[in-house]
Structure formats: structure tokens, C-alpha cells
Amino acid sequence: MSGRAVAVVGGVTTKWGVRSATWPELAQEVGAALFRAVPELRAEEVDSLFVGAAEPERFAFQSHVAPLAAEQMGVRPHRILQRTELACASGQSAIRSAYAAIASGLSDIAVAVGIEKMNIPSMAEANSSMGCVMDRMWDGPHGATAPPFFAMVAQRHMLEYGTTEEQLAAVSEKNHRFANSNPSAQFHEKSFPRDKLLRLPLIAPPLRLGDCSSMTDGAAAVLLVGEESARRFTDTPAWIRGTGQYSDFHNLAHSGSLTDWVGLKTASREALRRAGIGVHDLDFAEVHDCFSISEIIEYEALGLCGPGEGGRFVADGRSSIGGEIVVNPRGGLLGCGHPLGATGIGQAVEVFHQFARTVPPARQVPDPEWALVHNLSGSANVHSLMVYQRGGAA
């Protein structure tokens, strides 16, 4: 979009996993971490706060969470205060809103924060809450929640292209290996070699436990500013160069092909066009691997490989360090967990630190300049993307 250039100039995450912390305590924790990480930032300078939160009403029994988060984080927004909700893309929606506000001049210094508390005493209640993301009247009662839906996607991809369980496991193995170098990841200390992944229990055939992202508590935050302030906070700003979004259905009866994600193709073309680059100019990507099959189809929809080639793409190491493009170097949703409102912001935090070269060597992308972040939401019916460029002039 036209207007000021906008950059992410700092970012933090809490520890993700099964946490005893409450929703407000996660807000406190991530706020304190952000001010420690960006000591040049004063609380009174934050004129806007955008809060990504998918289902606090159901998980934490709390609505009106934007002012609650502001209070817990110690800021008093005086230009824009809002919550963004787009299920699994709620966090990226917060960043996109902050970006648009700064670019248009409505805000100068904004924080985008994502917070989700998903582990509650009743797992049955938590799973019922997740079912509300789908079409509650039609798809939910028929059991079309996330695992069965993505299992159908995997079955269809296997039928059409011969994709194998071993290739699904290759996605999970790669992302868990990256998570082993990410202390904030839910599965930081757990090892998942491919033979172990192939022995884990089936959740929705062919998807096994290791093919599915987890119910996760956690928070993440990024600081966004206009071009005139970026160098005050960091020498390595992550400039937002392009963004795209597309929604083409909600009810599964209107989904069309399960393996041809038209929405992702359309939104990625828009984001890359705005950035002025092609997909092969990217050095790394954070994509939405809510299930292992998702990452495989995302390779194909982004144009990293042809239709049906995604399984071989990951199995051949083309999406790891030393391959054609590094995908999900922080560990992805499979390795880090998936606190809905925080996921998209956690991905942006990784982009900032990859550009600053402050991640452990085991997952540092060599000399990164361009990065893409992708989130899907619902039954892969909505796709949201952002393209970032390292450093350089505004």
C-alpha cells in the first residue's frame, strides 16, 4: 500500500506449551519481555495496540480483551486499540492492522500482540470450542473439525499424487528438529525421528499424533514503527514489503478441490507482486503447518514445486537448510505448538531475529534478505500472507 514504509523493529515470545499462567498473566509476561528486549521503547510512546486473540471467550471466559491486555502490558493506547479475530490467523491480522494504521498515518508506534490460553481443565470443552471455528451449524455437527478435515485433504493428496506417510513424517521430523534449537517451542526438548513419528497413534487416518499441531498456551509481541523511527530501535529492521489475503468459501460444501488451494495461490501472488519479487527470491518462509499435509500443499500452492511434488520436495531436503528455501526454521506449528492468536506473531518474531542473526546457528538461514509468512484459518478457506525484507533503506 502507499504511505510510509513500516518495519518490525523488535519481537519476543513467551515460553509456549501447557502453562499454568492465566490469560492476563501471559499478557503481563509478554509485555515485560518486550520492554526488556527493546529498552529504547517507553510505555507512553505506544500509541496503538492490536491484540490477536481467537477464542478468549471460550478458553478464558473473557471478552473485551484489548483493554485488558493493554492494562496488563502497562500501555495506554491513545490512537487505536482493537482486537483482531480470524481463528488461526488472528495474530497476523493484528500485524496487518498495525501495518495499515502506521502506513496511513493513523499510528506511529504500535504493538501487535497475540495471546491464547487453550489448555483448560476440560479437554472436551476445549475441543468443542475448536469446533466453533468451522461452520457451526453445518460442518461442526458432522464432525468436520480440523483433524478430520485435514485427514480428508491428506487422503485426497495421496490418492491424486501418491503422497506417502513417510513424506508426511518428513515434514514433522524437519520442524521438530528446528524446534530443538528454539527454547520457546513447546517441544524444544523432545526428539521426533521419523521412525518414531511413524509409530505414533493415529488421530484421523492417515494423520498420526506427530502430524497434528498441539493445543498450546502462549503469547508473542512485535513492535512496529514508521520509517522515520526504525533506526532508533534497531540496525536490522524487518520492512513489510507486501501483503495479501483471500477467502473463497466457509461451508465445506463450497470448498471445491481439497488439494488445490486457490486462496493461497491468489493471496501469495498479491503479496509477492506488492513486494516486487518472485517466490524463488525468498530465502525462507514461515508457513502454516497446522498439519503436516498443510505444509506439503503450501509448497505447491506457493509455486515452490509443481502439483503433487510437495511430498518429494520435503523428503529430498529442499525445504531445509542447504536446500532451495528454508521453511519453518523456528519449528513451525508442529514443533512450537499453536496458540491460535499468537502463532502469526511468533512467526514474525522469527523473521525479525533471522534478519538480525540472533537465532542459534542450528536454524540460522544463511544471509537472509527476503522472508514470507503465511497463515491459513478455518478449513484452509482463508489465507493471509506478509512479505518482509531485511535492513536496507526504507
C-alpha positions as MATLAB code, in Angstrom:
seq = 'MSGRAVAVVGGVTTKWGVRSATWPELAQEVGAALFRAVPELRAEEVDSLFVGAAEPERFAFQSHVAPLAAEQMGVRPHRILQRTELACASGQSAIRSAYAAIASGLSDIAVAVGIEKMNIPSMAEANSSMGCVMDRMWDGPHGATAPPFFAMVAQRHMLEYGTTEEQLAAVSEKNHRFANSNPSAQFHEKSFPRDKLLRLPLIAPPLRLGDCSSMTDGAAAVLLVGEESARRFTDTPAWIRGTGQYSDFHNLAHSGSLTDWVGLKTASREALRRAGIGVHDLDFAEVHDCFSISEIIEYEALGLCGPGEGGRFVADGRSSIGGEIVVNPRGGLLGCGHPLGATGIGQAVEVFHQFARTVPPARQVPDPEWALVHNLSGSANVHSLMVYQRGGAA';
ca = [
       0.000    0.000    0.000;
       1.097    3.606   -0.422;
       2.199    5.725    2.509;
       5.051    5.400    4.959;
       7.267    2.366    4.977;
       6.662    0.228    8.061;
       9.058   -2.084    9.874;
       9.059   -4.618   12.667;
      11.839   -3.424   14.995;
      11.564   -5.866   17.896;
       9.811   -9.055   18.882;
       9.508  -11.588   21.690;
       7.648  -14.740   22.638;
       6.872  -16.308   25.960;
       7.512  -19.971   26.523;
       4.840  -21.916   24.616;
       3.279  -25.125   25.907;
       0.944  -26.238   28.662;
       1.213  -23.284   31.028;
      -0.244  -22.648   34.469;
      -0.343  -18.938   33.627;
      -3.732  -17.327   33.051;
      -4.622  -15.211   30.001;
      -3.862  -11.925   31.829;
      -0.613  -13.357   33.183;
       0.503  -14.262   29.651;
      -0.198  -10.643   28.666;
       1.935   -9.422   31.583;
       4.726  -11.819   30.704;
       4.951  -10.890   27.038;
       4.681   -7.166   27.800;
       7.547   -7.296   30.270;
       9.617   -9.324   27.805;
       9.028   -6.788   25.022;
      10.172   -3.826   27.093;
      13.255   -5.766   28.194;
      14.061   -6.686   24.600;
      13.585   -3.116   23.305;
      14.989   -0.917   26.105;
      14.713    2.217   23.934;
      10.906    1.910   23.977;
       8.944    3.872   26.577;
       5.460    2.726   27.501;
       3.929    6.147   26.886;
       5.173    6.071   23.266;
       2.958    3.126   22.312;
       0.032    4.913   20.721;
      -1.753    1.806   19.410;
      -2.265   -1.798   20.483;
      -3.607   -4.581   18.284;
      -4.488   -7.799   20.106;
      -4.751  -11.099   18.235;
      -6.971  -13.494   20.186;
      -9.102  -16.228   18.651;
     -11.329  -17.591   21.407;
     -10.706  -15.995   24.807;
     -14.457  -16.031   25.458;
     -14.463  -19.820   25.372;
     -10.969  -20.685   26.632;
     -10.563  -17.951   29.265;
     -14.205  -16.846   29.735;
     -13.124  -13.278   28.992;
     -14.257  -10.879   26.297;
     -13.204   -7.225   25.756;
      -9.623   -8.407   25.924;
      -7.893   -5.497   24.162;
      -8.113   -3.078   27.115;
      -7.325   -5.957   29.455;
      -4.128   -6.701   27.535;
      -3.194   -3.001   27.456;
      -3.551   -2.731   31.225;
      -1.583   -5.902   31.890;
       1.186   -4.813   29.500;
       1.445   -1.351   31.042;
       0.481    0.696   27.980;
      -2.261    3.263   27.411;
      -3.144    3.339   23.712;
      -4.411    6.767   22.681;
      -4.904    6.295   18.938;
      -6.039    2.755   18.163;
      -6.987   -0.096   20.470;
      -8.578   -3.184   18.955;
      -8.764   -6.937   18.959;
      -8.413   -8.944   15.744;
     -10.070  -12.353   15.397;
      -9.503  -14.628   12.424;
      -9.096  -18.003   14.125;
      -5.583  -19.303   13.406;
      -4.641  -16.077   11.576;
      -5.697  -13.745   14.419;
      -2.096  -12.796   15.180;
      -1.155  -11.960   11.623;
      -4.381   -9.949   11.388;
      -3.108   -7.833   14.288;
       0.159   -7.169   12.438;
      -1.626   -6.359    9.184;
      -3.895   -3.903   11.008;
      -0.943   -2.242   12.737;
       0.893   -2.035    9.409;
      -2.084   -0.395    7.700;
      -2.538    2.080   10.559;
       1.101    3.202   10.520;
       1.347    3.346    6.732;
      -1.755    5.553    6.608;
      -0.593    7.865    9.403;
      -3.187    6.844   11.972;
      -0.457    5.454   14.220;
       3.281    5.976   14.695;
       4.374    3.356   17.218;
       2.242    0.240   17.601;
       2.469   -3.107   19.330;
       0.830   -6.205   17.877;
       0.409   -8.905   20.492;
      -1.097  -12.372   20.263;
      -2.295  -14.269   23.312;
      -4.091  -17.592   23.659;
      -4.800  -19.813   26.655;
      -6.046  -23.108   25.227;
      -5.333  -25.694   27.917;
      -8.266  -25.683   30.313;
      -9.407  -28.324   32.831;
     -11.885  -29.923   30.417;
     -10.272  -31.076   27.177;
     -13.744  -31.993   25.865;
     -14.774  -28.373   26.300;
     -11.580  -27.162   24.626;
     -12.183  -29.410   21.616;
     -15.794  -28.263   21.409;
     -14.516  -24.704   21.302;
     -12.202  -25.578   18.416;
     -15.205  -26.986   16.543;
     -16.735  -23.498   16.547;
     -14.085  -22.345   14.056;
     -15.827  -24.320   11.314;
     -19.361  -23.697   10.080;
     -21.010  -24.408   13.432;
     -24.475  -25.135   12.034;
     -23.461  -27.474    9.209;
     -19.880  -28.749    9.372;
     -19.344  -28.891   13.134;
     -22.181  -31.298   13.980;
     -20.962  -33.659   11.271;
     -17.528  -33.925   12.844;
     -15.722  -31.764   10.298;
     -13.332  -30.300   12.828;
      -9.697  -29.685   11.953;
      -8.179  -33.207   12.254;
     -10.877  -34.954   10.181;
     -10.851  -32.186    7.581;
      -7.088  -32.228    7.087;
      -7.171  -36.036    7.129;
      -9.514  -35.843    4.122;
      -7.066  -33.448    2.482;
      -4.218  -35.901    3.090;
      -6.217  -38.861    1.798;
      -7.098  -36.978   -1.371;
      -3.499  -35.858   -1.944;
      -2.345  -39.453   -1.511;
      -4.963  -40.644   -3.980;
      -4.164  -37.998   -6.593;
      -0.373  -37.904   -6.302;
       0.865  -40.927   -4.368;
       1.995  -38.917   -1.350;
       3.131  -41.218    1.471;
       3.016  -41.330    5.245;
       6.809  -41.189    5.204;
       6.644  -37.847    3.383;
       4.157  -36.516    5.941;
       6.553  -37.619    8.670;
       9.417  -35.832    6.894;
       7.623  -32.506    7.464;
       7.174  -33.210   11.167;
      10.725  -34.508   11.593;
      12.207  -31.369    9.992;
      10.114  -28.963   12.026;
      10.676  -30.748   15.323;
      14.407  -30.755   14.606;
      14.309  -26.979   14.161;
      12.256  -26.686   17.368;
      15.069  -28.397   19.264;
      17.067  -25.169   18.790;
      14.165  -22.930   19.870;
      13.866  -22.673   23.668;
      10.401  -21.088   23.496;
       8.962  -24.006   21.483;
       6.515  -26.386   23.147;
       8.551  -29.421   22.059;
      12.008  -27.880   22.454;
      13.346  -30.798   24.498;
      11.675  -33.695   22.684;
      13.169  -35.662   19.809;
      10.975  -36.972   16.983;
      12.966  -39.055   14.479;
      10.994  -40.318   11.501;
      10.725  -43.909   12.703;
       9.225  -42.705   15.986;
       6.759  -40.434   14.182;
       5.560  -43.349   12.046;
       4.760  -45.364   15.196;
       2.718  -42.683   16.964;
      -1.046  -43.228   17.380;
      -3.389  -42.436   14.536;
      -5.591  -39.397   15.213;
      -7.520  -39.230   11.935;
      -6.058  -41.587    9.324;
      -3.557  -41.096    7.797;
      -2.625  -38.338   10.271;
      -0.754  -39.505   13.354;
      -0.125  -37.574   16.546;
       3.086  -36.070   15.164;
       1.259  -34.807   12.070;
      -1.004  -32.572   14.178;
      -0.179  -29.288   15.910;
      -0.960  -29.021   19.600;
      -3.293  -27.173   21.914;
      -0.912  -24.554   23.268;
      -0.767  -21.656   25.716;
       1.483  -18.756   24.817;
       1.945  -15.171   23.745;
       4.106  -13.193   21.326;
       4.516   -9.494   20.537;
       6.171   -7.300   17.911;
       6.882   -3.593   17.790;
       6.049   -1.791   14.524;
       7.051    1.768   13.637;
       7.152    4.130   10.679;
      10.274    4.586    8.598;
      11.418    7.736   10.423;
      11.747    5.847   13.738;
      13.024    2.442   12.663;
      16.763    3.030   13.104;
      16.219    4.359   16.598;
      15.211    0.883   17.734;
      17.350   -1.483   15.648;
      20.007   -1.678   12.960;
      18.153   -4.575   11.309;
      14.522   -3.598   10.746;
      12.265   -6.116    9.031;
      10.480   -3.998    6.435;
       6.972   -5.036    5.442;
       7.051   -5.025    1.643;
       3.889   -6.865    0.653;
       0.747   -8.474    1.946;
      -2.182  -10.426    0.532;
      -5.314  -12.166    1.720;
      -8.079  -14.227    0.140;
     -11.229  -16.033    1.257;
     -13.231  -18.148   -1.149;
     -15.661  -20.236    0.960;
     -16.675  -21.162    4.504;
     -19.089  -24.085    4.308;
     -17.230  -27.198    3.202;
     -19.875  -27.887    0.566;
     -18.380  -24.946   -1.343;
     -14.722  -25.876   -0.915;
     -14.021  -27.278   -4.367;
     -10.743  -29.179   -4.658;
      -9.237  -30.268   -1.356;
      -5.711  -30.221   -2.774;
      -5.719  -27.104   -4.967;
      -5.702  -24.148   -2.565;
      -6.804  -21.351   -4.869;
      -6.973  -18.867   -1.999;
      -3.294  -19.330   -1.180;
      -2.287  -19.031   -4.816;
      -4.235  -15.793   -5.169;
      -3.097  -14.202   -1.902;
       0.566  -15.127   -2.437;
       0.569  -13.627   -5.919;
      -0.771  -10.381   -4.462;
       1.770  -10.282   -1.626;
       4.735  -11.039   -3.897;
       3.541   -8.571   -6.537;
       3.377   -5.802   -3.945;
       6.878   -6.717   -2.774;
       8.168   -6.731   -6.351;
       9.732  -10.195   -6.121;
       9.047  -13.777   -7.146;
       8.689  -16.793   -4.909;
      12.196  -18.015   -5.764;
      13.667  -14.767   -4.428;
      12.619  -15.803   -0.909;
      15.327  -17.044    1.437;
      12.963  -18.583    3.966;
       9.278  -18.909    4.770;
       7.188  -19.396    7.861;
       4.122  -21.308    6.656;
       1.086  -22.659    8.459;
       1.864  -26.321    9.181;
      -1.145  -26.925   11.434;
      -0.935  -30.442    9.987;
       1.941  -31.975    8.051;
      -0.137  -32.221    4.874;
      -0.703  -28.453    5.039;
       2.972  -27.671    4.538;
       3.172  -30.078    1.598;
       0.265  -28.416   -0.209;
       1.620  -24.968    0.668;
       4.872  -25.742   -1.181;
       2.784  -26.459   -4.251;
       0.364  -23.531   -3.960;
       3.215  -21.061   -3.420;
       4.904  -22.324   -6.562;
       7.987  -23.776   -4.892;
       7.284  -27.023   -6.727;
       4.651  -28.446   -9.056;
       1.303  -30.020   -8.123;
       1.828  -33.328   -6.366;
       5.555  -32.720   -5.826;
       5.337  -31.375   -2.263;
       5.991  -34.707   -0.588;
       9.186  -35.272   -2.551;
      10.161  -31.617   -2.017;
      10.409  -32.095    1.753;
      11.697  -35.679    1.662;
      14.589  -34.587   -0.573;
      15.610  -31.840    1.889;
      14.696  -28.990   -0.432;
      12.901  -27.099    2.382;
      15.676  -27.359    4.963;
      18.971  -25.545    5.459;
      21.110  -26.331    2.450;
      18.050  -26.779    0.246;
      16.277  -24.390   -2.109;
      14.407  -22.479    0.620;
      14.285  -22.915    4.389;
      10.722  -23.494    5.587;
       9.667  -23.085    9.224;
      13.112  -22.652   10.782;
      11.688  -21.800   14.227;
       9.986  -25.231   14.310;
       6.633  -24.452   12.764;
       3.316  -25.097   14.454;
       4.218  -28.776   14.753;
       7.348  -28.103   16.804;
       6.407  -24.856   18.551;
       2.751  -25.510   19.248;
      -0.195  -23.459   18.033;
      -1.609  -20.856   20.455;
      -4.062  -19.535   17.866;
      -3.817  -15.791   18.451;
      -0.060  -15.857   18.982;
       1.053  -18.049   16.074;
       1.207  -15.418   13.322;
       3.084  -13.052   15.602;
       5.506  -15.764   16.682;
       6.319  -16.279   13.007;
       7.046  -12.554   12.595;
       9.295  -12.659   15.670;
      11.315  -15.371   13.933;
      11.635  -13.226   10.808;
      12.970  -10.310   12.849;
      15.540  -12.449   14.654;
      16.601  -14.317   11.498;
      17.297  -10.960    9.847;
      19.171   -9.795   12.961;
      21.112  -13.101   13.010;
      20.283  -13.659   16.659;
      18.922  -17.204   16.381;
      21.016  -20.293   17.194;
      23.315  -21.474   14.374;
      21.349  -24.725   14.008;
      18.466  -22.822   12.468;
      20.072  -19.632   11.152;
      19.227  -19.096    7.484;
      22.406  -18.092    5.610;
      22.395  -14.357    4.775;
      18.601  -13.913    4.610;
      17.140  -10.918    2.796;
      13.562  -11.907    1.936;
      11.022  -13.840    4.007;
       7.379  -14.795    3.671;
       4.901  -15.522    6.461;
       1.705  -17.462    5.741;
      -1.287  -18.308    7.887;
      -4.388  -20.206    6.950;
      -7.535  -20.247    9.028;
     -10.598  -22.462    9.246;
     -10.724  -25.240    6.669;
      -7.939  -23.646    4.629;
     -10.631  -21.279    3.369;
      -8.805  -18.076    4.342;
      -5.140  -17.379    3.556;
      -3.153  -14.384    4.825;
       0.433  -13.547    3.852;
       3.133  -10.965    4.503;
       6.493  -10.440    2.808;
       9.438   -8.935    4.710;
      12.794   -7.551    3.602;
      15.851   -7.232    5.790;
      17.526   -3.910    6.586;
      18.363   -1.555    3.780;
      16.677    1.751    3.083;
      13.019    2.341    3.851;
];
